[in-house]
Structures are given as structure tokens and as C-alpha cells.
Amino acid sequence: MERTYESMMILRPELTDEVREKIFDKITKKIKDLGGKVVEAKVWAKERNFCYAIQSRGTGRKKYDRGLYWLLDFSLDIEHLGDLKETVRLEEDILRSVIFRRSKI
């Protein structure tokens, strides 16, 4: 059963445009490979300040006080959502992420 979702991801602020695009392409390609479709993908805010510092995951743990917000609207089958979450979780350049199910209006 396919549902629509909205995701917000916060990326490390010092990434180059090329690295950011690779991450964006990797996530959108994963959605398409899982049989979903991307409705909209955009940078919501560049280097927005946080209320508190966020520690990065993986090697070289560092605290960040700002980040790049990426907003993604997509549709995907329920059975494949776990695979997408795992892909996002394993990406070290993503500081935080959340995926919401969009309700029908």
C-alpha cells in the first residue's frame, strides 16, 4: 500500500555543493529504486542556527550549532519504508532526520 510522506533532514553545514548533491541523489535514487516517486525536493534553509548543539554520528564526532535543512515529499510503499530509513540512518553527513506520513486533506 503506497502512502505519501514528508521528510526533513539536517545535513552538516560545511559540505560542498557537490557532496550535498551526491547525498540528495543517493536518497532520491533509493526512493525510486524501492518503487516510490519523489514529488518535491528542496533546500528549506541554508545554515540555520540550532537552539542547542547537535553531535554528529560516526567517526570524528563533532558538535554542530547550525545545519542545512532539506525538505523531501515522496510516496512509497509501506513495506519499503524501513529500507529507506536505514539508508538515511547510515549516511554520516545527515545529522538528524524525520519522516512523517502525510494525511489526506
GUPAMI-246525 format. One record per atom (N, C-alpha, C, O, CB): chain; x, y, z; residue number from 1; residue in one letter; atom name. Coordinates in Angstrom, 1 decimal. Atoms other than C-alpha are relative to their C-alpha. Glycine has a CB too. Layout:
<bavos>
  chain      px      py      pz  resi  resn  name
      A       X       Y       Z   NUM     A    CA
...
</bavos>
This chain:
<bavos>
  chain      px      py      pz  resi  resn  name
      A     0.8    -1.2     0.0     1     M     N
      A     0.0     0.0     0.0     1     M    CA
      A     0.9     1.2     0.0     1     M     C
      A     1.7     1.4     0.9     1     M     O
      A    -1.0     0.0     1.2     1     M    CB
      A    -0.9    -1.2     0.2     2     E     N
      A     1.6     3.3    -1.2     2     E    CA
      A    -0.6     1.1     0.8     2     E     C
      A    -1.8     1.4     0.8     2     E     O
      A     0.1     0.3    -1.4     2     E    CB
      A     0.4    -1.2    -0.8     3     R     N
      A     1.4     6.3     1.1     3     R    CA
      A     0.9     1.2    -0.3     3     R     C
      A     2.0     1.0    -0.9     3     R     O
      A     0.1    -0.3     1.5     3     R    CB
      A    -0.8    -1.2     0.2     4     T     N
      A     2.7     9.9     0.9     4     T    CA
      A     0.7     0.3     1.3     4     T     C
      A     0.1     0.3     2.4     4     T     O
      A    -0.8     1.1    -0.6     4     T    CB
      A    -0.8    -0.3    -1.2     5     Y     N
      A     5.4    11.0     3.3     5     Y    CA
      A     0.7     1.4    -0.3     5     Y     C
      A     0.9     1.9    -1.4     5     Y     O
      A     1.1    -1.0     0.3     5     Y    CB
      A    -0.8    -1.2     0.1     6     E     N
      A     7.3    14.2     4.1     6     E    CA
      A     1.2    -0.2     1.0     6     E     C
      A     1.0    -0.8     2.1     6     E     O
      A    -0.9     1.3     0.5     6     E    CB
      A    -1.2     0.3    -0.8     7     S     N
      A    10.8    14.1     5.4     7     S    CA
      A     0.8     1.3     0.1     7     S     C
      A     0.9     2.1    -0.8     7     S     O
      A     0.9    -1.1    -0.6     7     S    CB
      A    -0.9    -1.1    -0.2     8     M     N
      A    13.1    16.8     6.9     8     M    CA
      A     1.3    -0.6     0.4     8     M     C
      A     1.4    -1.4     1.4     8     M     O
      A    -0.6     1.0     1.1     8     M    CB
      A    -1.3     0.5    -0.3     9     M     N
      A    16.8    16.1     7.0     9     M    CA
      A     0.9     1.2     0.2     9     M     C
      A     0.9     2.2    -0.5     9     M     O
      A     0.6    -0.9    -1.1     9     M    CB
      A    -1.0    -1.1    -0.3    10     I     N
      A    19.6    18.3     8.5    10     I    CA
      A     1.3    -0.6    -0.3    10     I     C
      A     1.8    -1.6     0.2    10     I     O
      A    -0.1     0.4     1.5    10     I    CB
      A    -1.3     0.4     0.5    11     L     N
      A    22.9    18.0     6.8    11     L    CA
      A     1.1     0.9     0.7    11     L     C
      A     0.8     2.0     1.1    11     L     O
      A     0.1     0.0    -1.5    11     L    CB
      A    -1.2    -0.7    -0.6    12     R     N
      A    26.4    19.1     8.1    12     R    CA
      A     0.1     1.3    -0.9    12     R     C
      A     0.0     1.2    -2.1    12     R     O
      A     1.2    -0.8     0.0    12     R    CB
      A    -0.1    -1.3     0.7    13     P     N
      A    26.9    22.8     7.1    13     P    CA
      A     1.2     0.2    -0.9    13     P     C
      A     1.2     1.0    -1.8    13     P     O
      A    -0.1     1.1     1.0    13     P    CB
      A    -1.3    -0.3     0.7    14     E     N
      A    30.5    22.6     5.8    14     E    CA
      A     0.1    -0.9    -1.3    14     E     C
      A     1.1    -0.8    -2.0    14     E     O
      A     1.1    -0.3     0.9    14     E    CB
      A     0.0     0.9     1.2    15     L     N
      A    29.6    20.1     3.0    15     L    CA
      A     0.1     0.9    -1.3    15     L     C
      A    -0.6     1.9    -1.3    15     L     O
      A    -1.1    -0.9    -0.1    15     L    CB
      A     0.0    -0.7     1.2    16     T     N
      A    30.4    21.3    -0.5    16     T    CA
      A    -1.3    -0.3    -0.8    16     T     C
      A    -2.0    -1.3    -0.5    16     T     O
      A     1.3    -0.4    -0.9    16     T    CB
      A     1.2     0.2     0.8    17     D     N
      A    27.6    21.6    -3.1    17     D    CA
      A     0.0    -1.3    -0.7    17     D     C
      A    -1.0    -2.0    -0.8    17     D     O
      A    -0.1     1.1    -1.0    17     D    CB
      A    -0.2     1.2     0.7    18     E     N
      A    29.0    18.6    -4.9    18     E    CA
      A    -0.4    -1.2     0.9    18     E     C
      A    -1.1    -2.1     0.5    18     E     O
      A     1.4    -0.2    -0.5    18     E    CB
      A     0.3     1.0    -0.9    19     V     N
      A    28.8    16.4    -1.8    19     V    CA
      A    -1.5     0.0     0.4    19     V     C
      A    -2.1    -1.1     0.5    19     V     O
      A     0.9     0.1     1.3    19     V    CB
      A     1.4    -0.1    -0.3    20     R     N
      A    25.3    17.7    -0.9    20     R    CA
      A    -0.8    -0.7    -1.1    20     R     C
      A    -1.8    -1.4    -0.9    20     R     O
      A    -0.4     1.4     0.2    20     R    CB
      A     0.7     0.5     1.1    21     E     N
      A    24.1    16.8    -4.4    21     E    CA
      A     0.1    -1.5    -0.1    21     E     C
      A    -0.9    -2.2    -0.4    21     E     O
      A     0.5     0.6    -1.3    21     E    CB
      A    -0.1     1.4     0.0    22     K     N
      A    25.5    13.3    -4.1    22     K    CA
      A    -0.9    -0.6     1.0    22     K     C
      A    -1.5    -1.7     0.8    22     K     O
      A     1.5    -0.4     0.3    22     K    CB
      A     0.9     0.5    -1.0    23     I     N
      A    23.6    12.8    -0.9    23     I    CA
      A    -1.5     0.1    -0.4    23     I     C
      A    -2.2    -0.9    -0.3    23     I     O
      A     0.2     0.8     1.4    23     I    CB
      A     1.4    -0.2     0.5    24     F     N
      A    20.4    14.2    -2.4    24     F    CA
      A    -0.3    -1.1    -1.0    24     F     C
      A    -1.4    -1.7    -1.0    24     F     O
      A    -0.2     1.4    -0.6    24     F    CB
      A     0.2     1.0     1.0    25     D     N
      A    20.8    11.9    -5.4    25     D    CA
      A    -0.1    -1.4     0.5    25     D     C
      A    -0.9    -2.2     0.1    25     D     O
      A     1.2     0.1    -1.0    25     D    CB
      A     0.0     1.3    -0.6    26     K     N
      A    21.5     8.9    -3.3    26     K    CA
      A    -1.3    -0.3     0.7    26     K     C
      A    -1.9    -1.4     0.5    26     K     O
      A     1.1    -0.1     1.1    26     K    CB
      A     1.3     0.2    -0.7    27     I     N
      A    18.3     9.4    -1.2    27     I    CA
      A    -1.1    -0.1    -1.0    27     I     C
      A    -1.9    -1.0    -0.9    27     I     O
      A    -0.2     1.1     1.0    27     I    CB
      A     1.1     0.0     1.0    28     T     N
      A    16.1    10.2    -4.2    28     T    CA
      A     0.1    -1.3    -0.8    28     T     C
      A    -1.0    -1.8    -1.2    28     T     O
      A     0.0     1.2    -0.8    28     T    CB
      A    -0.1     1.2     0.8    29     K     N
      A    17.5     7.3    -6.2    29     K    CA
      A    -0.4    -1.3     0.8    29     K     C
      A    -1.1    -2.2     0.3    29     K     O
      A     1.5    -0.2    -0.4    29     K    CB
      A     0.4     1.1    -0.9    30     K     N
      A    16.9     4.9    -3.2    30     K    CA
      A    -1.6    -0.1     0.0    30     K     C
      A    -2.1    -1.1    -0.1    30     K     O
      A     0.5     0.2     1.4    30     K    CB
      A     1.5     0.0     0.1    31     I     N
      A    13.2     6.0    -3.2    31     I    CA
      A    -0.5    -0.5    -1.3    31     I     C
      A    -1.4    -1.3    -1.3    31     I     O
      A    -0.5     1.5     0.2    31     I    CB
      A     0.4     0.5     1.3    32     K     N
      A    12.9     5.4    -6.9    32     K    CA
      A     0.3    -1.5    -0.2    32     K     C
      A    -0.5    -2.2    -0.8    32     K     O
      A     0.7     0.8    -1.1    32     K    CB
      A    -0.4     1.5     0.1    33     D     N
      A    14.7     2.0    -6.7    33     D    CA
      A    -1.0    -0.8     0.8    33     D     C
      A    -1.2    -2.0     0.5    33     D     O
      A     1.4    -0.2     0.5    33     D    CB
      A     0.9     0.7    -0.8    34     L     N
      A    12.2     1.0    -4.0    34     L    CA
      A    -1.5     0.0    -0.5    34     L     C
      A    -2.4    -0.5     0.1    34     L     O
      A     0.0     0.5     1.4    34     L    CB
      A     1.3    -0.1     0.6    35     G     N
      A     9.3     1.8    -6.3    35     G    CA
      A    -0.8     1.2     0.3    35     G     C
      A    -2.0     1.3     0.0    35     G     O
      A    -0.8    -1.2     0.3    35     G    CB
      A     0.7    -1.2    -0.4    36     G     N
      A     8.4     5.2    -4.9    36     G    CA
      A     0.2     1.1    -1.0    36     G     C
      A     0.9     0.9    -2.0    36     G     O
      A     0.4     0.4     1.4    36     G    CB
      A    -0.3    -1.1     0.9    37     K     N
      A     8.4     8.6    -6.5    37     K    CA
      A     0.1     1.3     0.9    37     K     C
      A    -0.6     1.4     1.9    37     K     O
      A    -1.2     0.2    -1.0    37     K    CB
      A    -0.3    -1.3    -0.7    38     V     N
      A     9.7    12.0    -5.4    38     V    CA
      A    -0.9     1.0    -0.5    38     V     C
      A    -0.9     1.3    -1.7    38     V     O
      A     1.5     0.4    -0.1    38     V    CB
      A     0.9    -1.1     0.4    39     V     N
      A     7.1    14.7    -5.5    39     V    CA
      A     0.7     1.3     0.0    39     V     C
      A     0.6     2.1    -1.0    39     V     O
      A    -1.3     0.1     0.9    39     V    CB
      A    -0.7    -1.3    -0.1    40     E     N
      A     9.2    17.6    -4.4    40     E    CA
      A     1.3    -0.2     0.9    40     E     C
      A     1.2    -0.8     2.0    40     E     O
      A    -0.9     1.1     0.5    40     E    CB
      A    -1.3     0.0    -0.9    41     A     N
      A    12.8    18.1    -3.0    41     A    CA
      A     0.6     1.3    -0.1    41     A     C
      A     0.8     1.8    -1.2    41     A     O
      A     1.0    -1.1    -0.5    41     A    CB
      A    -0.6    -1.3     0.0    42     K     N
      A    14.2    21.4    -2.0    42     K    CA
      A     0.7     0.3     1.3    42     K     C
      A     0.5    -0.3     2.4    42     K     O
      A    -1.1     1.1    -0.2    42     K    CB
      A    -0.7    -0.5    -1.2    43     V     N
      A    16.6    23.1     0.4    43     V    CA
      A    -0.9     1.0     0.7    43     V     C
      A    -1.3     2.0     0.1    43     V     O
      A     1.4     0.6    -0.4    43     V    CB
      A     0.9    -0.9    -0.7    44     W     N
      A    14.4    24.7     3.0    44     W    CA
      A     0.7     1.1     0.7    44     W     C
      A     0.2     2.3     0.6    44     W     O
      A    -0.7    -0.8     1.1    44     W    CB
      A    -0.8    -1.1    -0.7    45     A     N
      A    17.1    26.7     4.9    45     A    CA
      A     1.5    -0.4    -0.1    45     A     C
      A     1.8    -1.5     0.2    45     A     O
      A    -0.5     0.2     1.4    45     A    CB
      A    -1.4     0.2     0.0    46     K     N
      A    20.8    27.0     4.4    46     K    CA
      A     0.7     0.6     1.3    46     K     C
      A     0.5     1.7     1.7    46     K     O
      A     0.7     0.7    -1.2    46     K    CB
      A    -0.8    -0.4    -1.2    47     E     N
      A    23.0    27.1     7.6    47     E    CA
      A    -0.9     0.7     1.0    47     E     C
      A    -0.5     1.8     1.5    47     E     O
      A     1.1     0.8    -0.4    47     E    CB
      A     0.9    -0.5    -1.0    48     R     N
      A    20.1    27.7    10.0    48     R    CA
      A     0.6    -0.3     1.4    48     R     C
      A     1.0    -1.5     1.6    48     R     O
      A    -1.4    -0.5    -0.2    48     R    CB
      A    -0.5     0.3    -1.4    49     N     N
      A    21.2    28.0    13.7    49     N    CA
      A    -0.9    -0.8     0.8    49     N     C
      A    -2.2    -0.7     0.6    49     N     O
      A     0.2     1.4     0.7    49     N    CB
      A     0.7     0.9    -0.9    50     F     N
      A    20.1    25.4    16.2    50     F    CA
      A    -0.2     0.7     1.4    50     F     C
      A     0.5     1.6     1.7    50     F     O
      A     0.7    -1.3     0.2    50     F    CB
      A     0.2    -0.4    -1.4    51     C     N
      A    18.7    26.1    19.7    51     C    CA
      A     1.1    -0.6     0.9    51     C     C
      A     1.5     0.0     1.9    51     C     O
      A    -1.4    -0.3     0.5    51     C    CB
      A    -1.0     0.7    -0.7    52     Y     N
      A    21.3    23.6    21.0    52     Y    CA
      A     0.9    -0.7    -0.9    52     Y     C
      A     0.5    -1.0    -2.1    52     Y     O
      A    -0.6    -0.9     1.1    52     Y    CB
      A    -0.9     0.7     0.9    53     A     N
      A    24.3    21.8    19.6    53     A    CA
      A    -0.4    -1.4    -0.2    53     A     C
      A    -0.9    -2.1     0.7    53     A     O
      A     1.5     0.1     0.6    53     A    CB
      A     0.3     1.4     0.4    54     I     N
      A    23.8    18.5    17.8    54     I    CA
      A     1.4    -0.7    -0.3    54     I     C
      A     2.2    -0.1    -1.0    54     I     O
      A    -0.9     0.0    -1.3    54     I    CB
      A    -1.3     0.8     0.3    55     Q     N
      A    26.6    15.9    17.8    55     Q    CA
      A    -0.2    -0.9    -1.2    55     Q     C
      A    -1.2    -1.5    -1.4    55     Q     O
      A     0.3    -0.8     1.3    55     Q    CB
      A     0.0     0.8     1.2    56     S     N
      A    27.4    14.2    14.6    56     S    CA
      A     0.1    -1.5     0.3    56     S     C
      A     0.6    -1.9     1.4    56     S     O
      A     1.1     0.4    -1.0    56     S    CB
      A    -0.1     1.4    -0.1    57     R     N
      A    27.2    10.4    14.1    57     R    CA
      A     1.3    -0.5    -0.7    57     R     C
      A     1.9     0.3    -1.4    57     R     O
      A    -1.2    -0.7    -0.5    57     R    CB
      A    -1.1     0.6     0.7    58     G     N
      A    30.0     8.1    13.0    58     G    CA
      A     1.4     0.5     0.5    58     G     C
      A     1.5     0.9     1.7    58     G     O
      A    -0.1     0.3    -1.4    58     G    CB
      A    -1.3    -0.3    -0.4    59     T     N
      A    33.7     8.8    13.1    59     T    CA
      A     0.2     1.5     0.1    59     T     C
      A    -0.5     2.3    -0.6    59     T     O
      A     1.0    -0.6    -1.0    59     T    CB
      A    -0.3    -1.5    -0.1    60     G     N
      A    35.1    12.2    14.1    60     G    CA
      A    -1.1     0.7     0.6    60     G     C
      A    -1.5     1.8     0.0    60     G     O
      A     0.4     0.5    -1.3    60     G    CB
      A     1.2    -0.7    -0.6    61     R     N
      A    32.2    13.1    16.4    61     R    CA
      A     0.3     1.5     0.3    61     R     C
      A     1.3     1.8     0.9    61     R     O
      A    -0.5    -0.8     1.2    61     R    CB
      A    -0.2    -1.5    -0.2    62     K     N
      A    31.8    16.9    16.4    62     K    CA
      A    -1.3     0.6     0.2    62     K     C
      A    -2.4     0.0    -0.2    62     K     O
      A     0.6     0.6    -1.3    62     K    CB
      A     1.2    -0.6    -0.3    63     K     N
      A    29.2    19.2    17.7    63     K    CA
      A    -0.3     1.2    -1.0    63     K     C
      A     0.7     1.9    -1.3    63     K     O
      A     0.0     0.6     1.4    63     K    CB
      A     0.4    -1.0     0.9    64     Y     N
      A    27.3    21.5    15.3    64     Y    CA
      A    -1.1     0.9     0.6    64     Y     C
      A    -2.0     0.4     1.3    64     Y     O
      A    -0.5    -0.6    -1.3    64     Y    CB
      A     1.1    -0.9    -0.5    65     D     N
      A    25.3    24.6    16.1    65     D    CA
      A    -0.8     0.6    -1.2    65     D     C
      A    -1.6     1.5    -1.0    65     D     O
      A     0.7     1.2     0.7    65     D    CB
      A     0.8    -0.4     1.1    66     R     N
      A    23.9    25.1    12.6    66     R    CA
      A     0.1    -1.2    -1.1    66     R     C
      A     0.9    -2.1    -1.0    66     R     O
      A     0.5     1.3    -0.7    66     R    CB
      A     0.0     1.1     1.0    67     G     N
      A    23.0    22.9     9.6    67     G    CA
      A    -0.9     0.4    -1.2    67     G     C
      A    -1.6     1.5    -1.2    67     G     O
      A    -0.5    -1.2     0.6    67     G    CB
      A     0.8    -0.2     1.2    68     L     N
      A    21.3    22.7     6.1    68     L    CA
      A    -1.2    -0.8     0.1    68     L     C
      A    -1.1    -2.1     0.3    68     L     O
      A     0.8    -0.2    -1.3    68     L    CB
      A     1.3     0.8     0.0    69     Y     N
      A    17.6    21.7     6.1    69     Y    CA
      A    -0.4    -0.3    -1.4    69     Y     C
      A    -0.5     0.5    -2.2    69     Y     O
      A    -1.0     0.9     0.8    69     Y    CB
      A     0.5     0.5     1.3    70     W     N
      A    16.4    19.6     3.2    70     W    CA
      A    -1.3    -0.6     0.2    70     W     C
      A    -1.5    -1.5     1.0    70     W     O
      A     1.0    -1.1    -0.6    70     W    CB
      A     1.4     0.5     0.0    71     L     N
      A    12.7    19.0     2.7    71     L    CA
      A    -0.3    -0.9    -1.2    71     L     C
      A     0.0    -0.5    -2.3    71     L     O
      A    -1.0     1.2     0.1    71     L    CB
      A     0.3     1.0     1.1    72     L     N
      A    11.5    16.0     0.7    72     L    CA
      A    -1.4    -0.6     0.2    72     L     C
      A    -1.8    -1.1     1.2    72     L     O
      A     1.0    -1.2     0.1    72     L    CB
      A     1.3     0.6     0.1    73     D     N
      A     8.0    15.0    -0.3    73     D    CA
      A     0.0    -1.2    -0.9    73     D     C
      A     0.5    -1.0    -2.0    73     D     O
      A    -1.1     1.0    -0.4    73     D    CB
      A    -0.1     1.2     0.9    74     F     N
      A     7.6    11.5    -1.7    74     F    CA
      A    -1.1    -1.0     0.4    74     F     C
      A    -1.8    -0.9     1.4    74     F     O
      A     1.4    -0.7     0.2    74     F    CB
      A     1.0     1.0    -0.2    75     S     N
      A     5.3     8.5    -2.0    75     S    CA
      A     0.8    -1.3    -0.1    75     S     C
      A     1.7    -1.5    -0.9    75     S     O
      A    -1.2     0.0    -1.0    75     S    CB
      A    -0.8     1.3    -0.1    76     L     N
      A     6.5     4.9    -1.1    76     L    CA
      A    -0.9    -1.0     0.6    76     L     C
      A    -1.8    -0.7     1.4    76     L     O
      A     1.3     0.2     0.8    76     L    CB
      A     0.8     1.2    -0.6    77     D     N
      A     5.0     1.5    -0.3    77     D    CA
      A     0.5    -0.1     1.5    77     D     C
      A     1.7     0.0     1.8    77     D     O
      A     0.3    -1.3    -0.8    77     D    CB
      A    -0.3     0.2    -1.5    78     I     N
      A     4.8     0.8     3.5    78     I    CA
      A     1.1    -1.0     0.2    78     I     C
      A     2.0    -0.8     1.1    78     I     O
      A    -1.3    -0.4     0.7    78     I    CB
      A    -1.0     1.1    -0.2    79     E     N
      A     6.9    -2.3     3.2    79     E    CA
      A     1.4     0.4    -0.3    79     E     C
      A     2.4    -0.2     0.3    79     E     O
      A    -0.3    -1.2    -1.0    79     E    CB
      A    -1.3    -0.4     0.4    80     H     N
      A     9.9    -0.4     1.8    80     H    CA
      A     0.5     1.2     0.9    80     H     C
      A     1.6     1.7     0.7    80     H     O
      A     0.1     0.4    -1.4    80     H    CB
      A    -0.3    -1.2    -0.8    81     L     N
      A     9.9     2.5     4.3    81     L    CA
      A     1.2    -0.3     1.0    81     L     C
      A     2.1     0.5     1.2    81     L     O
      A    -1.2     0.5     0.9    81     L    CB
      A    -1.1     0.4    -0.9    82     G     N
      A    12.3     0.6     6.7    82     G    CA
      A     1.3     0.0    -0.8    82     G     C
      A     2.3     0.4    -0.2    82     G     O
      A    -0.2    -1.4     0.5    82     G    CB
      A    -1.3     0.0     0.8    83     D     N
      A    14.9     0.2     3.9    83     D    CA
      A     0.4     1.5    -0.2    83     D     C
      A     1.6     1.8    -0.2    83     D     O
      A    -0.3    -0.6    -1.4    83     D    CB
      A    -0.4    -1.4     0.2    84     L     N
      A    14.8     4.0     3.2    84     L    CA
      A     0.5     0.6     1.3    84     L     C
      A     1.5     1.3     1.3    84     L     O
      A    -1.3     0.8    -0.4    84     L    CB
      A    -0.4    -0.5    -1.3    85     K     N
      A    15.1     4.8     6.9    85     K    CA
      A     1.4    -0.5     0.3    85     K     C
      A     2.3     0.2     0.9    85     K     O
      A    -0.9    -0.4     1.2    85     K    CB
      A    -1.4     0.6    -0.2    86     E     N
      A    18.2     2.5     7.1    86     E    CA
      A     1.0     0.7    -0.8    86     E     C
      A     2.1     1.0    -0.4    86     E     O
      A     0.0    -1.5    -0.3    86     E    CB
      A    -0.9    -0.8     0.8    87     T     N
      A    19.8     4.3     4.2    87     T    CA
      A     0.3     1.3     0.5    87     T     C
      A     1.4     1.8     0.5    87     T     O
      A    -0.6     0.1    -1.4    87     T    CB
      A    -0.1    -1.4    -0.6    88     V     N
      A    19.2     7.7     5.8    88     V    CA
      A     0.9    -0.1     1.2    88     V     C
      A     1.7     0.7     1.5    88     V     O
      A    -1.3     0.6     0.3    88     V    CB
      A    -0.7     0.2    -1.3    89     R     N
      A    20.5     6.4     9.2    89     R    CA
      A     1.5    -0.2    -0.3    89     R     C
      A     2.3     0.3     0.5    89     R     O
      A    -0.6    -1.1     0.8    89     R    CB
      A    -1.4     0.4     0.2    90     L     N
      A    23.7     5.1     7.7    90     L    CA
      A     0.8     1.1    -0.7    90     L     C
      A     2.1     1.1    -0.8    90     L     O
      A     0.1    -1.2    -0.9    90     L    CB
      A    -0.7    -1.1     0.6    91     E     N
      A    24.6     8.4     5.9    91     E    CA
      A     0.5     0.9     1.1    91     E     C
      A    -0.2     1.6     1.8    91     E     O
      A    -1.0     0.8    -0.9    91     E    CB
      A    -0.6    -0.7    -1.1    92     E     N
      A    27.1    10.1     8.3    92     E    CA
      A    -0.1     1.5    -0.2    92     E     C
      A     0.0     2.2     0.8    92     E     O
      A     1.4    -0.4     0.0    92     E    CB
      A     0.1    -1.5     0.2    93     D     N
      A    26.6    13.6     6.7    93     D    CA
      A    -1.3     0.5     0.4    93     D     C
      A    -1.5     1.7     0.4    93     D     O
      A     0.4     0.3    -1.4    93     D    CB
      A     1.3    -0.4    -0.4    94     I     N
      A    23.0    13.7     7.8    94     I    CA
      A     0.0     0.0     1.6    94     I     C
      A     0.1    -1.1     2.2    94     I     O
      A    -1.2    -1.0    -0.5    94     I    CB
      A    -0.1    -0.1    -1.4    95     L     N
      A    22.9    15.0    11.4    95     L    CA
      A    -1.3    -0.5     0.7    95     L     C
      A    -1.3    -1.2     1.6    95     L     O
      A     0.2     1.4     0.4    95     L    CB
      A     1.3     0.4    -0.5    96     R     N
      A    19.1    14.4    12.0    96     R    CA
      A    -0.9    -0.2    -1.1    96     R     C
      A    -0.8     0.5    -2.2    96     R     O
      A    -0.5     1.1     1.0    96     R    CB
      A     1.0     0.2     1.1    97     S     N
      A    16.2    13.2    10.0    97     S    CA
      A    -1.3    -0.5     0.7    97     S     C
      A    -1.3    -1.1     1.8    97     S     O
      A     0.4    -1.0    -1.0    97     S    CB
      A     1.3     0.5    -0.5    98     V     N
      A    12.5    12.6    10.5    98     V    CA
      A    -0.9    -0.2    -1.2    98     V     C
      A    -0.8     0.5    -2.2    98     V     O
      A    -0.7     1.1     1.0    98     V    CB
      A     0.9     0.3     1.1    99     I     N
      A     9.8    11.1     8.2    99     I    CA
      A    -1.4    -0.1     0.6    99     I     C
      A    -1.7    -0.8     1.5    99     I     O
      A     0.4    -1.4    -0.7    99     I    CB
      A     1.4     0.0    -0.4   100     F     N
      A     6.1    11.9     8.6   100     F    CA
      A    -0.9    -0.5    -1.1   100     F     C
      A    -0.6    -0.3    -2.2   100     F     O
      A    -0.4     1.4     0.4   100     F    CB
      A     1.0     0.4     0.9   101     R     N
      A     3.2    10.3     7.0   101     R    CA
      A    -1.0     1.2    -0.2   101     R     C
      A    -1.5     1.8     0.7   101     R     O
      A    -0.8    -1.3     0.5   101     R    CB
      A     0.9    -1.2     0.3   102     R     N
      A     1.1    13.0     5.2   102     R    CA
      A    -1.4    -0.5     0.0   102     R     C
      A    -1.7    -1.5    -0.7   102     R     O
      A     0.4     0.7    -1.3   102     R    CB
      A     1.4     0.3    -0.1   103     S     N
      A    -2.6    12.8     6.0   103     S    CA
      A    -0.7     0.5    -1.3   103     S     C
      A    -0.3     1.6    -1.8   103     S     O
      A    -0.6     0.4     1.3   103     S    CB
      A     0.8    -0.4     1.2   104     K     N
      A    -5.2    13.1     3.2   104     K    CA
      A    -0.8     1.2     0.5   104     K     C
      A    -1.4     1.1     1.6   104     K     O
      A    -0.8    -1.1    -0.6   104     K    CB
      A     0.8    -1.2    -0.4   105     I     N
      A    -6.9    16.5     3.3   105     I    CA
      A    -1.3     0.0    -0.8   105     I     C
      A    -2.1     0.9    -0.7   105     I     O
      A     0.8     1.3    -0.2   105     I    CB
</bavos>
